[in-house]
Amino acid sequence: MANRKDSSARSAKPAKRASLKPGISIEPGAKRRFQNRLLKWYRRYGRDLPWRKTSDPYKILVSEVMLQQTQVDRVIPKYHEFLERYPSFHDLAKAPVAEVRETWYPLGYNIRPHRLHSIACETVARYGGMLPNDSDELLSFKGIGRYTAGAVRSFAFNEDAPILDTNVMRVLHRVFIASGDPKTQKAMLWNLSEASIPKGKGYDFNQALMDFGAVLCTARDPYCLLCPMKDFCKSYPFDPKRDK
Ligand code: SF4
């Protein structure tokens, strides 16, 4: 991607910048605008998804594992079916893994039911069926990586924990960086994700980021002309031919 805008040219005096290690800084004004406009956009256009109606860590985890590599509309019916059959960590842990795998079908990427089953067994054995909210403890589970730990902390325990999936990575990179390959800038993007969360609003902000990337700042054809970030987005107007 090329950095096509010099945002500093908009202001008469040099802007103060918040440093984000490693290697990026953002103007506090741009950060505030981004937070406010994103939350406003989400209140109006946020998607109505079943896992947003619960704070049960088990249900949040099931939705997050199902959503890995799978479209939302394919996940929704399976999410309901799965929870009806296995309503808790205890129920899932008791079930034979072959049956869990069958219930999972036709969602692909079949390592996921095994991972979920193993997390359920471990949660029951180590924590009495209650998923912990501590980041290190979550990361100690096989099958829970940094994104899933952040999503569980944020969506089940209402903490200001950062997340970084493909959508979030794309949005943050386009708005604040706009140069280089985001896949090689993950450490910086994790820092950016963490630094962008408005205090006490991690749940809504993270949901909003994911929806914004899925609905408006899409991978191939983002709706830049309709975008509330266009006056400070470093990628505006996004050109898919130029910004590969
Ligand atoms: S202006 Fe375009 S590239 Fe920038 S955030 Fe909005 S939709 Fe994405």
Boltz pocket constraint, residues with backbone or C-beta under 6 A from the ligand:
constraints:
  - pocket:
      binder: B
      contacts: [[A, 171], [A, 174], [A, 175], [A, 216], [A, 217], [A, 218], [A, 222], [A, 223], [A, 224], [A, 225], [A, 227], [A, 228], [A, 229], [A, 230], [A, 233], [A, 234], [A, 235], [A, 236], [A, 237], [A, 238]]
      max_distance: 6.0
